[in-house]
Amino acid sequence: MTEHGEGLQRVDHGFGPLYDHASRILFLGTMASPASRRHGFFYMHPRNRFWPVMEALFADRADPTDRVGLSVQSRCAFALRHRIALWDAIESCDIRNASDASIRNVVPSDLAPIINGSQINHIYTCGAKATALYHRYCEPNLAEQGITLPATALPSTSPAYAAATLGDLITAYRARIDWNAYRTPVVDGVGRRPTHRI
């Protein structure tokens, strides 16, 4: 990290995306927080509600072992088991602590390798800043590479946005996720709307 004026630091993301060939939906954040960079994984601030939301929506209630847990390993396994990919809109930027409002000098992430290496058919941007960055940088880059995917904005799970309760977030995420697309793998030319071209 490099110090700049106004308390800004130059920050590199520090770890890569989470996905595999079976991933079907991508949750896209803004930039890894200091806590996430320390752990080398997504949404690791103890008061971030992302993982409780994921468990509420995706866990198999008939299987008491299907839980997100607290460790990087258990959360990684939970996401991949439920065909969830995770990444952020920014590879590097100037930022003050974890303040989205302070972000400057963005180097955006290239989402094409993730999409081309998976069955992702929908992108969900987590928070207003992630949504704005996706539309400004990532979406045009995907279009240049011949990739068009639906994208849906979701509320931030960050502790900085405490006005929304955990119940509010679960309700919003459940309502906005395209569950039919989530349950359907990408099969080119077999009765599905186009999602991406490889």
GUROGU-316472 format. One line per 10 residues: number of its first residue (from 1); their letters; for each residue x negated, y negated, z negated of C-alpha. Coordinates in nm, 3 decimals. Example, Ala and Ser with C-alpha at 12.3 -4.5 7.8 and 13.67 -1.06 7.14 Angstrom:
BEGIN
1> AS> -1.230 0.450 -0.780; -1.367 0.106 -0.714
# end
This chain:
BEGIN
1> MTEHGEGLQR> 0.000 0.000 0.000; -0.113 -0.353 0.077; -0.004 -0.657 -0.124; 0.153 -0.952 0.059; 0.307 -1.279 -0.056; 0.641 -1.304 -0.237; 0.579 -0.972 -0.413; 0.602 -0.775 -0.089; 0.394 -0.465 -0.033; 0.318 -0.284 0.290
11> VDHGFGPLYD> 0.459 0.064 0.238; 0.433 0.381 0.446; 0.709 0.635 0.404; 0.470 0.895 0.268; 0.653 1.216 0.361; 0.839 1.353 0.660; 1.197 1.439 0.749; 1.380 1.744 0.618; 1.552 1.960 0.880; 1.536 2.292 1.057
21> HASRILFLGT> 1.681 2.447 1.372; 2.017 2.507 1.200; 2.071 2.152 1.068; 2.400 2.003 1.188; 2.432 1.663 1.021; 2.174 1.397 0.944; 2.201 1.168 0.642; 1.989 0.862 0.720; 1.872 0.630 0.445; 1.674 0.308 0.464
31> MASPASRRHG> 1.328 0.367 0.317; 1.204 0.601 0.047; 1.217 0.435 -0.295; 0.912 0.424 -0.523; 1.054 0.720 -0.719; 1.109 0.919 -0.400; 0.759 0.841 -0.273; 0.612 0.957 -0.604; 0.794 1.289 -0.574; 0.751 1.318 -0.197
41> FFYMHPRNRF> 1.122 1.378 -0.145; 1.453 1.204 -0.088; 1.680 1.036 -0.344; 1.470 1.123 -0.649; 1.558 0.824 -0.867; 1.741 0.982 -1.162; 2.035 0.742 -1.131; 2.081 0.779 -0.755; 2.412 0.959 -0.692; 2.319 1.121 -0.359
51> WPVMEALFAD> 2.256 1.471 -0.493; 2.565 1.483 -0.715; 2.769 1.380 -0.409; 2.609 1.653 -0.199; 2.685 1.914 -0.464; 3.046 1.801 -0.496; 3.099 1.824 -0.119; 2.894 2.123 -0.010; 2.835 2.362 -0.302; 3.008 2.701 -0.287
61> RADPTDRVGL> 3.230 2.697 -0.596; 3.242 3.077 -0.591; 2.863 3.088 -0.633; 2.742 2.941 -0.964; 2.383 2.944 -0.835; 2.464 2.712 -0.541; 2.356 2.389 -0.709; 2.125 2.104 -0.616; 1.920 2.126 -0.935; 1.663 1.866 -1.038
71> SVQSRCAFAL> 1.349 1.980 -0.858; 1.229 1.899 -0.509; 1.231 2.269 -0.426; 1.591 2.329 -0.534; 1.719 2.017 -0.356; 1.529 2.100 -0.039; 1.671 2.453 -0.041; 2.025 2.325 -0.106; 2.010 2.084 0.188; 1.874 2.338 0.435
81> RHRIALWDAI> 2.116 2.607 0.312; 2.403 2.373 0.392; 2.263 2.265 0.730; 2.187 1.910 0.609; 1.900 1.705 0.752; 1.753 1.406 0.570; 1.545 1.116 0.698; 1.515 0.738 0.676; 1.547 0.465 0.938; 1.205 0.317 0.854
91> ESCDIRNASD> 0.859 0.473 0.885; 0.688 0.170 0.728; 0.768 -0.186 0.628; 0.696 -0.472 0.390; 0.922 -0.438 0.087; 0.955 -0.559 -0.271; 0.997 -0.253 -0.497; 1.315 -0.082 -0.371; 1.496 -0.397 -0.255; 1.660 -0.340 0.084
101> ASIRNVVPSD> 1.720 -0.714 0.113; 1.344 -0.781 0.104; 1.252 -0.553 0.397; 1.034 -0.715 0.664; 0.813 -0.606 0.956; 0.984 -0.276 1.023; 0.834 0.022 1.205; 1.142 0.235 1.277; 1.162 0.613 1.272; 1.197 0.811 1.594
111> LAPIINGSQI> 1.494 1.042 1.540; 1.466 1.225 1.872; 1.233 1.505 1.755; 1.471 1.588 1.469; 1.777 1.595 1.693; 1.606 1.789 1.970; 1.477 2.043 1.719; 1.813 2.110 1.554; 2.189 2.133 1.608; 2.259 1.786 1.464
121> NHIYTCGAKA> 2.583 1.651 1.607; 2.651 1.353 1.378; 2.445 1.090 1.198; 2.562 0.942 0.867; 2.396 0.618 0.759; 2.382 0.578 0.382; 2.438 0.212 0.295; 2.480 -0.116 0.481; 2.107 -0.171 0.536; 2.054 0.179 0.673
131> TALYHRYCEP> 2.349 0.124 0.906; 2.212 -0.209 1.031; 1.863 -0.066 1.084; 2.000 0.237 1.266; 2.200 0.025 1.510; 1.918 -0.226 1.562; 1.627 0.013 1.607; 1.705 0.385 1.607; 2.017 0.396 1.823; 1.860 0.206 2.118
141> NLAEQGITLP> 1.552 0.428 2.095; 1.770 0.739 2.111; 1.962 0.598 2.409; 1.635 0.538 2.594; 1.561 0.909 2.546; 1.902 1.017 2.675; 2.048 1.100 2.334; 2.394 0.981 2.231; 2.543 1.086 1.899; 2.834 0.964 1.690
151> ATALPSTSPA> 2.726 0.771 1.379; 2.935 0.691 1.073; 2.854 0.444 0.797; 2.874 0.566 0.438; 2.836 0.370 0.113; 2.500 0.363 -0.058; 2.444 0.602 -0.348; 2.170 0.381 -0.493; 2.193 0.273 -0.859; 2.167 -0.084 -0.727
161> YAAATLGDLI> 2.526 -0.044 -0.599; 2.688 0.054 -0.926; 3.030 -0.093 -0.841; 3.120 0.239 -0.678; 3.166 0.524 -0.924; 3.053 0.878 -0.848; 3.417 0.967 -0.786; 3.450 0.677 -0.541; 3.144 0.794 -0.350; 3.261 1.155 -0.333
171> TAYRARIDWN> 3.600 1.044 -0.202; 3.446 0.814 0.061; 3.196 1.073 0.183; 3.458 1.348 0.196; 3.693 1.128 0.401; 3.431 1.011 0.651; 3.244 1.332 0.726; 3.359 1.505 1.047; 3.408 1.849 0.896; 3.509 2.013 1.225
181> AYRTPVVDGV> 3.185 1.904 1.390; 2.988 2.006 1.082; 3.125 2.359 1.100; 3.071 2.392 1.477; 2.722 2.456 1.618; 2.601 2.271 1.925; 2.665 2.491 2.229; 2.604 2.299 2.549; 2.885 2.326 2.801; 3.114 2.544 2.590
191> GRRPTHRI> 3.424 2.336 2.525; 3.266 2.071 2.307; 3.222 1.700 2.345; 2.866 1.610 2.449; 2.640 1.548 2.156; 2.287 1.531 2.286; 2.082 1.626 2.586; 1.752 1.808 2.554
# end
